[in-house]
Structures are given as structure tokens and as C-alpha cells.
């Protein structure tokens, strides 16, 4: 269970610090509703494109926002480094 908590904390930090579609000093738990779907994608060894599609859709549909491609690429690199077998 501690490993799941550590994994969730790492994803939360990436979403808050690096993804941050709202971008205006939101609370640390602002993106927690996206944490578990991201974790499921990582555990299922989803492709980079599938993860990017999820994050693009979440930002666009839930927050009417976009994340610049450069920043999204960094987020994907960091998230995929957490995937099993990385």
C-alpha cells in the first residue's frame, strides 16, 4: 500500500507542478480527479499518445484550457518514467 501511495504522490506532484492547465496557483489537490485515471493508464502500459490524449481532453473539456506541447512533452516524460518497467 505504501508503494501505491508513493506512486500517487509522485503523479500528483507532476500534475500540480508540471501539467497545471489552470496555471494560477491552484491548491495541491486541484488535479486529484485526474491522478487515478493517469495511474491506471500507466499501470496498463498505455502508449505515450494515449496518455497525451487523456491529458489534452481533460484540460480542454474540464478546464477549457490547453497545455503547450513543450510542457506536455515534459509531463509525459516524467509520468512515463513512473510506469512499471521503466
N, C-alpha and C positions, 0 to 999 in steps of 0.2 A: 504493500500500500504506500510506503514511503517513496518508492520509485515513481508511482503514478502521481503523487503529489509534487515531486520534484520536476517531473516532466510537464505537468500542468503549469507550475510556476514559471518554468522556462518559456513555455509558449505564451503565457500571459505577459511576461516581460517583453517579448518580441512584438506582440500585438500592440502593446501600450507604447513602447519606446520607438519602434521602427515602422510599424504599419500605420497606426494612428490617422485614419482618414478624416476625423473631425479636426484634429490638429490645433486645439486651443486649450491645452492644459486640462484634459479630462481626468476624472478620478481613475485610479489604477484598475478598478474593476469594470470600467466602461465597456470593454470588449469581451467580457467573460462569456457572453452568449455565443461567441464565435470560437472560443477556446476548445470546447468539446468536439464540434464538427471538424476543426483542424486536427485535433488529436486522432480522431477516427480516420481521417484521410491519411495521416502519417502512418498510423498502425496498419492500414490496409496497403501501404506502399503505393499510394496513388501517385500518378505522374506529376511532374512539375506543372504541366499545363492544367491538370485537374485542380490542383491547389490554387493556381493563379486564377482560374475561372471562378472558384468559390470565393476567393477574397475580392475579386473585381465585382462580382454580383452582390456580395454582402455590402460593400461600400456604396455601390450605386443604388441598390434598392432600399437598403435600410437607412442610409445616411445621406442620400442624394449627393454623394461625393465621389471623387476619384483619387487614386493613388498614382503618382507619377511612376512610369515604367522603371526608372532607375532605382527608386526607393522600393518598389515591389520586388525587383530582382534581388536586392539585398535581403528583404524579408524572406523570400523563397529560399535563398541560400542558407539563411540561419535556421529556418524551420526544417528544411530537408536534412540539415546536419543532425537534427534530433531524431530522425526516422530510425526505426530498427535497422540494424545492419549498416549504418553509416560509419 
